[in-house]
């Protein structure tokens, strides 16, 4: 089964597929790169701030170690206790331990494990503190600590609280996480919104291109914005202007030729008829037969010119200008009554059935002409004693008209071609005709946006007209 509408309808992009657009993909890539960059920057800032504050804490601890160097080992314990008593903000911590690790003074309860201990007299300019936790202290603070072993063997530990550093680090980590998530979410939402906007523009272009494909060559792509789509629309519209101009010139020339030749041909046919009448008077049967044969050929040419002009008239009609509400069952009844005498004359059984249904919207005269061509085509190619049936039924989508015959049928590889002008199927070339009847049917179906399918009846042909819209408007 083939349909001239199937290639015109196309598949439209859905708004639900916005994440499949190029805009969304590029914005997603940008969002990922931007988010990683922001998070890397925040991580760098966090490391820099933490290192700077630790260096500041180390500097303070080194200064206090120098202060205690001026105090003898005998007075060191009392000096530490006094310093602890006067420590109000609890930002500094002190501990004095014997060589065996026993606590002698200060508020550091136990000697921190894994803490490097320097010897008295070593340079402290490059000494780097260690961050340790005073696990056995009541407040369990984390401090930046340095330790030294005095000449007497006692060990002095001084630590400065890094609670501020930890708080700042925690805040920076929160900013790192939430800032990254916020940037990613905002970028994705923005990308989706921009994608939806682009999809709407593409859908508008699709609707116009569908109308152009259906024959409305005067339509133009919408122009809005200043991006690549607008540039493309300008180029396509310029191309359509040129195509319309060329088609108008060709159509005008063809219509002029058809119109100009029709009148001389009519005169030639009249002269041939007069010659045949004169030959019958003088009794020249050979001249009479030749004149009649030439008259038939002239009638065939006139028929072709009339069909060509009719197709041009259909193409020139404004879309849906003559559309009205009409009853398809009544139209089919009138059509079959008109062709019933012709079918009887050719010894063909014509049967029809039309269900009751709601009126449709269309051009009654054009539909009558198109259905007449279908029925005439079936009767013409059905042999004597054959059957032709016309059936109008109602489906869930709309009315469906089926015209069936048991003639030679149409080969599958010719079902698209027979809808073009002048094409004659191989099996029916011997039957007189112009090859334009189905072309008119196709033109009317395109104007109404109806589906026209051709398939095989084994033997014979089946024409199925689906009388409902087949593309999005």
C-alpha positions in Angstrom: 0.0 0.0 0.0 1.3 3.4 -0.9 0.3 6.8 0.1 1.2 10.2 -1.3 0.6 11.7 2.0 2.9 9.5 4.0 6.0 11.4 2.9 4.4 14.8 3.5 3.2 14.4 7.1 6.7 13.9 8.6 7.4 13.4 12.3 7.2 16.5 14.4 9.6 17.2 17.3 7.9 16.9 20.7 8.5 19.4 23.5 9.1 16.4 25.7 12.2 15.6 23.8 13.9 19.0 24.6 16.9 17.3 26.1 17.7 15.7 22.7 18.4 19.1 21.0 21.8 20.4 20.1 21.2 23.5 22.2 20.6 21.4 25.3 23.5 19.2 24.7 26.0 22.0 24.3 24.6 23.9 27.3 24.9 20.7 29.3 28.5 20.4 28.3 29.0 24.0 29.1 27.3 23.6 32.5 29.5 20.6 33.4 32.7 22.5 32.4 31.5 25.6 34.2 30.5 23.7 37.3 33.8 21.9 37.5 35.6 25.2 37.0 33.7 26.8 39.8 34.3 23.9 42.1 38.0 23.8 41.2 38.2 27.5 42.0 36.5 27.1 45.3 38.7 24.2 46.2 41.8 26.2 45.3 40.5 29.1 47.5 39.8 26.7 50.3 43.3 25.2 50.2 44.9 28.7 49.9 42.9 30.1 52.9 43.5 27.0 55.0 47.3 27.1 54.2 47.5 30.8 55.0 45.7 30.4 58.3 47.8 27.4 59.3 51.0 29.4 58.5 49.7 32.2 60.7 49.0 29.7 63.5 52.5 28.2 63.1 54.0 31.6 63.3 52.3 32.3 66.6 53.4 28.9 68.0 57.0 29.5 67.0 56.9 33.0 68.7 55.7 31.4 72.0 58.5 28.7 71.8 61.0 31.5 71.6 59.4 33.2 74.6 59.7 30.0 76.7 63.3 29.6 75.6 64.1 32.5 77.9 62.7 30.7 80.9 64.8 28.1 82.8 63.7 24.5 83.0 63.2 25.0 86.8 60.7 27.8 86.3 59.1 26.4 83.1 56.2 24.5 84.9 55.1 27.6 86.9 55.4 29.8 83.9 53.1 27.5 81.9 50.5 27.3 84.7 50.4 31.1 84.9 50.0 31.3 81.1 47.1 28.8 81.2 45.4 30.7 84.1 45.6 34.0 82.1 44.4 32.4 78.8 40.9 33.7 78.4 39.9 32.9 74.8 41.2 29.4 75.0 42.9 29.7 71.7 46.4 28.5 73.0 47.2 25.2 74.8 50.3 24.3 76.7 51.8 21.0 77.9 55.0 20.1 79.8 55.9 16.4 80.0 58.7 14.5 81.6 61.1 12.4 79.5 58.9 9.4 80.2 55.8 11.2 78.9 54.4 12.0 82.4 52.4 15.3 82.5 54.1 18.0 84.6 52.1 21.2 83.8 49.7 22.8 81.3 46.2 22.0 80.0 47.3 19.4 77.5 46.6 16.2 79.3 48.6 13.7 77.2 51.5 14.0 74.9 50.0 13.8 71.3 51.1 10.8 69.4 52.9 11.1 66.1 54.0 14.7 66.9 57.4 15.5 65.7 59.7 16.9 68.5 62.6 19.2 67.8 65.6 19.7 70.0 66.3 23.0 71.8 68.6 25.2 69.8 67.4 24.0 66.4 66.3 26.7 64.0 62.5 27.2 64.1 62.2 29.6 61.2 61.2 26.7 58.8 59.4 24.6 61.5 56.0 23.5 60.3 53.3 22.7 62.8 51.1 19.6 62.8 47.4 19.5 63.1 46.6 17.2 66.0 43.5 16.4 68.1 43.8 16.7 71.9 41.6 13.7 72.4 41.8 13.6 76.2 41.0 17.2 76.8 37.5 18.1 77.9 36.7 20.3 74.9 38.6 17.9 72.5 40.0 20.8 70.4 42.0 20.4 67.2 45.2 22.5 67.4 48.2 23.4 65.3 51.1 22.2 67.5 54.9 22.3 67.7 57.0 20.4 70.3 60.6 20.6 71.5 62.8 18.6 73.8 64.7 20.8 76.4 68.2 20.1 77.6 66.9 18.6 80.8 64.8 16.1 78.8 61.4 17.6 79.4 59.1 18.0 76.4 57.3 21.3 75.8 54.2 21.2 73.6 52.4 24.4 72.4 49.3 24.4 70.3 47.1 27.0 68.8 43.4 26.3 68.2 42.4 25.9 64.5 38.6 26.0 65.2 38.4 29.1 63.1 40.2 27.4 60.2 37.9 24.3 60.5 34.8 26.6 60.5 36.0 28.5 57.5 36.9 25.2 55.8 33.5 23.7 56.5 31.8 26.8 55.1 34.0 26.7 52.0 33.1 23.1 51.5 29.4 23.9 51.8 29.8 26.7 49.3 31.7 24.3 47.1 29.0 21.6 47.1 25.9 23.8 47.1 27.5 26.3 44.7 28.3 23.5 42.3 24.9 21.9 42.5 23.2 25.3 42.1 25.3 26.2 39.0 24.6 22.8 37.5 20.8 23.0 38.2 20.6 26.6 36.9 22.5 25.7 33.8 20.4 22.6 33.1 17.1 24.5 33.6 18.3 27.3 31.4 19.4 24.8 28.8 16.0 23.1 28.8 14.1 26.4 28.6 16.3 27.5 25.6 15.8 24.1 24.0 12.0 24.4 24.3 12.3 27.8 22.7 14.3 26.4 19.8 11.9 23.4 19.5 9.0 25.8 19.2 10.8 27.6 16.4 11.6 24.4 14.6 8.0 23.2 15.0 6.8 26.5 13.4 9.3 25.9 10.5 8.0 22.3 10.2 4.4 23.4 10.0 5.3 25.8 7.2 7.4 23.3 5.3 4.6 20.8 5.5 2.2 23.3 3.9 4.8 24.1 1.2 5.2 20.3 0.5 1.4 20.1 0.2 1.5 22.6 -2.6 1.1 26.0 -0.8 4.2 27.4 -2.4 3.3 31.0 -1.2 4.1 30.1 2.4 7.4 31.3 3.9 9.4 30.3 6.9 9.0 32.5 10.0 11.7 35.0 10.7 12.5 35.9 14.3 15.7 36.4 16.2 19.2 36.7 14.7 20.7 33.3 15.0 21.6 30.5 12.5 17.9 29.4 12.2 17.0 33.0 11.1 19.9 33.0 8.5 18.7 29.6 7.2 15.1 30.8 7.0 16.2 33.8 5.0 18.1 31.6 2.6 15.2 29.1 2.2 12.7 31.9 1.7 14.9 33.4 -1.0 15.1 30.0 -2.6 11.3 29.6 -2.4 10.8 33.0 -4.0 13.0 31.9 -7.0 11.2 28.5 -7.2 7.8 30.2 -7.1 8.9 32.6 -9.8 10.2 29.8 -12.1 7.2 27.6 -11.5 4.9 30.5 -12.3 6.7 31.2 -15.5 6.7 27.5 -16.5 3.0 27.2 -15.5 2.1 30.3 -17.5 3.9 29.1 -20.5 2.3 25.6 -20.3 -1.2 27.0 -19.7 -0.7 29.4 -22.6 0.4 26.6 -24.9 -2.5 24.4 -23.9 -5.0 27.2 -24.2 -3.7 28.4 -27.6 -3.6 24.9 -29.1 -7.0 24.0 -27.9 -8.8 26.4 -30.2 -7.0 25.3 -33.4 -7.5 21.7 -32.5 -11.2 22.4 -32.1 -11.2 23.9 -35.5 -9.3 20.9 -37.0 -11.8 18.6 -35.4 -14.7 20.5 -37.0 -13.0 20.4 -40.4 -12.4 16.7 -40.0 -16.1 16.2 -39.2 -17.1 18.2 -42.3 -14.7 16.1 -44.4 -16.2 12.9 -43.1 -19.7 14.2 -43.8 -18.6 15.3 -47.3 -16.9 11.9 -48.0 -20.1 10.1 -47.0 -22.1 12.2 -49.5 -19.7 11.4 -52.4 -19.4 7.8 -51.2 -15.7 7.7 -50.4 -15.6 5.4 -47.4 -11.8 5.3 -47.1 -11.6 9.1 -46.7 -14.6 9.0 -44.3 -12.9 6.4 -42.1 -9.6 8.3 -42.1 -11.4 11.5 -41.2 -13.3 9.8 -38.3 -10.0 8.3 -37.0 -8.4 11.7 -37.1 -11.4 13.2 -35.3 -10.9 10.6 -32.5 -7.2 11.6 -32.2 -8.2 15.3 -32.1 -10.8 14.5 -29.4 -8.1 12.7 -27.4 -5.8 15.7 -27.7 -8.6 18.1 -26.7 -9.3 15.9 -23.7 -5.7 16.1 -22.6 -5.6 19.8 -22.9 -8.8 20.1 -20.9 -7.4 17.9 -18.2 -4.1 19.9 -18.1 -6.0 23.2 -17.8 -8.3 21.6 -15.1 -5.2 20.6 -13.1 -3.8 24.1 -13.4 -7.1 25.5 -12.2 -7.1 23.2 -9.2 -3.5 24.2 -8.4 -4.4 27.8 -8.7 -7.3 27.6 -6.2 -6.6 29.1 -2.8 -6.4 26.5 -0.2 -9.8 25.7 1.4 -11.4 28.7 -0.3 -14.3 26.7 -1.5 -14.6 24.4 1.4 -18.1 23.8 2.8 -19.9 21.3 5.0 -21.0 18.4 2.8 -22.6 14.9 3.1 -20.4 12.2 1.7 -23.1 9.5 1.5 -25.3 11.8 -0.6 -22.3 12.6 -2.9 -21.5 8.8 -3.3 -25.2 8.1 -4.1 -25.3 10.7 -6.8 -22.0 9.5 -8.2 -23.0 5.9 -8.5 -26.4 6.7 -9.9 -24.6 8.8 -12.6 -22.3 5.9 -13.6 -24.7 3.0 -13.3 -26.0 3.4 -16.9 -22.4 3.4 -18.2 -21.6 0.3 -16.2 -24.7 -1.5 -17.5 -23.8 -0.6 -21.0 -20.3 -2.2 -20.6 -21.9 -5.3 -18.9 -20.2 -4.4 -15.5 -22.0 -4.9 -12.2 -21.7 -1.7 -10.1 -22.5 -2.1 -6.4 -22.3 0.5 -3.8 -22.9 1.0 -0.1 -22.7 4.2 2.0 -23.1 4.3 5.7 -24.7 7.3 7.5 -22.1 9.6 9.0 -21.4 13.2 10.1 -20.8 15.8 7.4 -17.2 16.6 6.5 -15.5 19.9 5.4 -14.4 20.1 1.8 -15.0 21.3 -1.8 -17.9 19.3 -3.0 -17.3 19.9 -6.7 -13.7 18.9 -6.6 -14.4 15.8 -4.5 -17.1 14.8 -6.9 -14.7 15.2 -9.8 -12.0 13.2 -8.1 -14.3 10.4 -7.1 -15.7 10.4 -10.6 -12.3 9.9 -12.0 -11.6 7.0 -9.6 -14.9 5.3 -10.5 -14.5 6.0 -14.2 -11.0 4.6 -14.1 -12.3 1.4 -12.5 -15.1 0.9 -14.9 -12.9 1.7 -17.9 -10.3 -1.0 -17.0 -12.7 -3.7 -15.8 -13.5 -6.3 -18.5 -17.1 -7.1 -19.5 -18.8 -9.2 -16.9 -16.6 -7.8 -14.2 -17.5 -6.1 -10.9 -16.9 -2.7 -9.5 -17.8 -1.8 -5.9 -17.9 1.5 -4.1 -18.1 1.4 -0.3 -18.2 4.3 2.1 -17.6 3.4 5.8 -16.9 5.3 9.0 -13.7 4.7 10.9 -12.4 6.1 14.2 -10.5 8.8 12.4 -13.1 9.7 9.8 -14.8 8.5 6.6 -13.1 5.9 4.4 -14.0 5.4 0.7 -13.0 2.2 -1.1 -13.3 1.7 -4.9 -12.6 -1.8 -5.9 -12.5 -3.5 -9.3 -11.3 -6.8 -10.8 -9.5 -5.4 -13.8 -5.8 -5.8 -14.6 -4.7 -3.9 -11.4 -1.7 -1.7 -10.9 1.8 -3.1 -10.3 3.3 -2.2 -6.9 6.2 -0.4 -8.5 3.8 1.8 -10.5 1.4 2.9 -7.8 3.2 6.2 -7.2 3.9 6.9 -10.8 0.3 6.5 -11.9 -0.5 9.6 -9.8 1.8 11.7 -12.0 0.7 13.5 -15.2 0.6 11.4 -18.4 1.8 8.2 -16.9 0.1 5.1 -18.2 0.5 1.7 -16.5 2.1 -1.0 -18.6 -1.0 -3.3 -18.4 -3.4 -0.6 -19.6 -1.5 1.3 -22.3 -3.8 -0.2 -25.0 -6.9 1.4 -23.4 -7.6 4.9 -24.7 -6.9 7.7 -22.2 -4.8 10.7 -21.4 -3.1 9.5 -18.2 -4.3 12.6 -16.3 -7.3 11.3 -14.4 -5.4 10.0 -11.4 -3.2 13.1 -11.5 -6.4 15.2 -10.9 -7.4 12.8 -8.1 -4.0 13.2 -6.4 -4.1 17.0 -6.7 -7.6 17.2 -5.1 -6.5 14.8 -2.3 -3.5 17.0 -1.6 -5.7 20.1 -1.4 -7.9 18.4 1.1 -5.0 16.7 2.9 -6.7 13.3 2.5 -4.9 10.0 2.1 -4.9 8.1 -1.2 -3.7 4.5 -1.1 -3.5 2.0 -3.9 -3.2 -1.7 -3.4 -4.1 -5.0 -5.1 -7.4 -6.9 -5.1 -5.8 -10.0 -6.7 -6.9 -9.4 -9.4 -7.8 -5.8 -9.8 -7.1 -2.6 -8.0 -8.3 -1.0 -4.8 -8.3 2.7 -4.3 -8.7 3.8 -0.6 -9.4 7.4 0.2 -9.0 8.3 3.9 -11.1 11.5 4.3 -9.3 13.0 7.3 -6.3 15.3 7.8 -3.0 13.4 7.4 -0.5 16.1 8.5 -0.3 18.6 11.3 -1.4 22.1 10.3 
